């Protein structure tokens, strides 16, 4: 298991899918896919300035269900990798 691998979280209804990675103990959000919105189905964030979960919640409150899933999965990931060394640069 890698500390900085890309992770996926899904809202309970399966409509929203977020891709993110751990940065220390913070979740950095890469993108959200909305299965219900064919026209604007993908919200991608600037790779040079990925928002943490708090900032993503502030800028896209409409994705609350998937942010809750990311929060849950982030906590599980932090505790699962707590004893692993940080990724080397």
N, C-alpha and C positions, 0 to 999 in steps of 0.2 A: 504494500500500500504506500502510495506517495502522498506526501503532505500537500503538494501543489498541483495535483492532477485535476483535470476538468471534471466537474460533478454536475449532476442533473437532479432537479427537484420538480415535482409535479403537484399542481393543486389537487385537492381531494376529488373534484369533479373531472379531472383530466383535461380541462380546457387550456390551462396555462402550464408551460414548461419553461423553467429557467435553467440556464447553464451558468456555472460559477466555479470559482476555485478559492481555496483557503490562502490567505495572505497573513501569516502568523495565525491569529485566532479570528480574523475578520473574513467574511465572505465578500469576494469581489465579483460583481455581477457582469457577465459577458453579454447575455442576451435573454430575451423572453419571447417565446413563440405562443401566439394566441390562436388556438385551433378554430375559434369561432369567427375570426376576422380575416377573410380571404384577401381583402384589399390592403390592410395594414397589419398583417399577421405576425410580423417580426419587428421587435424593438431591439436594436443592437446598440451597444454603448461603445464609446471611443476606447480602443484598445490601449491607447497611451494614458488614459485617465479613467480607468474602470471605477465605477462608484462602489462604495461599500453598501451593505444592506440598508443602513439608516438613510443614506442619500437616495438610494433607489426607491425606498418607500416614500420619501418626500416628493420625488419628482414624478412618480407613477403610482399614486394611491389606488388606482383602479385595479392594480395587480395584487391587492392585499392577500388574497388566498394563496398565491404562489410565494409571496414574501414570508407568510407564516410557515409554509413548507420548507423554504430555504433556512429559516431560523431553526426549525427543528432538526433538519439535516446537518446544519452547521454545528450545532451542539453535539450531535452524535459523532460527527467527524473529528471535532476537536478532542473529544474524550478518547476516540479510537486511535488517534495518532499522537496523543500526548507524550508517549514515551519514545517516539521516533525522533531522530535528529532532524533539524531543519534542512530544507533543500540546499544543496551547495550551489554557489553561483558559478 
